[in-house]
Amino acid sequence: MKKAVLFLIMTFCITGCSIQKIEEQTDAEKFAIEYNISKNNPFHYISIEKSLTIFTEGNGMFFLGNPDEEWSRLSAKVLNEALKKTKVEKVSYINLKIARKKQPQKYKNLIKKITPALKEDETLKTPALFFIRDGKIVSYSLDYEKITKGNEEGFTAKERKKLQEKYIELIKKYQKKEAS
């Protein structure tokens, strides 16, 4: 009798329970959740290995951030607006905190690629936006601190506009040289 009851319970569980396929999130959806922005965004996740290749011989725009940091989230929102206005379809993204934690040696190699391009008084902090052409950093932005003056409450409307204008200026300059 116990076997029959057990058999019925197992049959009910197997036939009564359906297995649903869990759909994978797109990079844009994942980024939208992490940074609290629109799902309609051009950000795509890239491995640190791929980023090292691009920083050595490739082309592209890179956003380096950390969704745990308020400045990264705020800058991502402003950058996303600038990207829409300039019709950018693809921006590579690396979470530097995860890269440092999971692949410390490759993270150090990436920092070694970036550091020589920075001005003497600058250090790499997130968020950062880099423009790469033929494996060389042609421009970048770490300006959120200068623009916001370290305002703990986030961007004022004026600061947000100024940062967006800075991003648009850099993007258009990069696009112009890319087209020529």
C-alpha positions, 0 to 999 in steps of 0.5 A: 500500500505504501508503495502504491501511495508513493508511486501515485505521489511521484506520478502526480509530481512528475506529471503535475509539475511542469518544468519551465525554461528559464530564459536568459537575460540579455546584457541590456536587461541585466545592465538595466537591473544592475544600474536601474536604467532602461532596458533599451540600452547599448551596454554589453558585458565583456570578459576581461580577456576580451577587454585586454585584446581590445585594449591591445589591438581593437576598437570600441567604447568601454564603460568601467563601473561597479553597480554597488557604487552610487556614482557608477549608477548615476553616471550610467544613467547620464551616459545612457542618455548621451548614447541614445542622443548620439545613436551609439549601438554598442558599449562594452562594459566591465564590472571592475569590482568583479574583475578584480575579485575573480581574476586579479592578475588579468585585472592588474594587466588591464590596469597596466594597459590603462594607467599610462594613458591617464594624466599624471594627477589621475587614478583609475576610479569607477565610473570611467569611459574609454574610447579605444582605436587600434588598441590605443586609448584615444580619449576617456572620461573620469570627469564625474568627480570634477563636474559634481565636486564630490556632491554626496547627494548625487548630481544636480540638474546642472551637473547632470547636463554638464556631464551629459554634454561632456559624454556627447562631445567625446562620443561625437569626436570618436564617431567623427574620427571613426567615420574618416 
